[in-house]
Amino acid sequence: MRLPLVIAASLLLLAGCKSSRVIDEVQIIQEMGYDFHDGKYVGTAVYPTFKQGPMTKPNLLTTSSPTVYDLIPRLSSKSALPIEEGQLRLILFGKEFAKRGITQIAHSLARNNKVGSHLLLGVSAGSARELLDITTNTTLSDTLYLPNLVEQNASSMNLPKTNLHLFLYNYFSKGSDPFLPYFEKKGNFVKLEGLALFKDGKYVGKVSLRDSFLVKILLNETKNGVYQLKVGNRGKQGEDRVMLQNLFATSKYEWKRKGHRHVLHIFVHIHASVRDYPSWLDVPHKRIFSMVKKKMEDEMEHDIRRLLRYFQEKEIDPLGIGEFVRSETRNWNAVEFYREYKDLEIKPHVTVDIIQTGIGE
């Protein structure tokens, strides 16, 4: 009775051995770049070369093609080992490539069962190849500099959460538009500068890392991030500013009728500490503190209105307002909604609670 079990176990072992891949026999691609230059598509891959022990050295493979479809096969023709995409952590699009549209790549990634949904995507202000080249030359053994940069800023600073799963959800949704991290070259380093915005799969604009904080709050991502606000001009240096550290924030949307039209109200409530502030604020005077709190709320409301107007002018919806309205409306029609979206009245209401600070104490 036991013999068939032994044979079955042996067959499973053999099958497992056959499907396994030895790390020294494949070229593991961890980052990929796409550019459009001089009428051709350019693909760049970052792969680690394993040294003694855990040490690795990042290297580049690059190729070009009249079409985007055969970039991976062309990269394979330059590699002594088969290319393995299973460890791909980030895909970076050059701005010129992104302006032409990333629809083909998005659909390909949606069908590719080798890449995980947590794959990160991004846009480079210039050439993706140039930025990847900078990271391989300046980070020594770190082949994951850009993915780590994105994850660190999403978890502790101003960048909203983003990955392949969220991008594809917003890309295919009728009531929202996707966004990606936006990188720029700063000397010999790469810096995260904000968010790249998309409409119909094409890059159409960007917002700063400061405005990314507002996007993060409006998407109800409740923790972390910093925001600088003007509170007066009593100091000798001109405008006085405070730096808010977000501890916990909520945003609530309300869809209300006003006559024959609708108004979208957005209620934002921020619990924050003040990291830096001018010396004249450090006085035990409740009236001054209340005045400064009101200035913070007014300026943040102004900034949110400015950001929302920019989205409406571009006719993009990275906040998923269409999805929210669809959840509140029977027989919602995307074409009709976005025809009126540009003129939609949106009113932000901000409340700031200052906690864990020495101001006025």
Secondary structure, 3 states (H helix, E strand, C coil): CHHHHHHHHHHHHHHHHHHCCCHHHCEECCEEEEEEECCEEEEEEEEEEECCCCCEEEEEEEEEECCCCCHHHHHHCCCCCCEECCCCCEEEEEHHHHHHCCHHHHHHHHHCCCCCCCCEEEEECCCHHHHHHHHHHHCCCCCCHHHHHHHHHHHHCCCCCCCHHHHHHHHHCCCCCCEEEEEEEECCEEEEEEEEEEECCEEEEEEEHHHHHHHHHHCCCCCCCEEEEEEECCCCCCCEEEEEEEEEEEEEEEEEEECCEEEEEEEEEEEEEEEECCHHHCCCCHHHHHHHHHHHHHHHHHHHHHHHHHHHHHCCCCCCHHHHHHHHCCCCCHHHHHHHHCCCEEEEEEEEEECCCCCCC
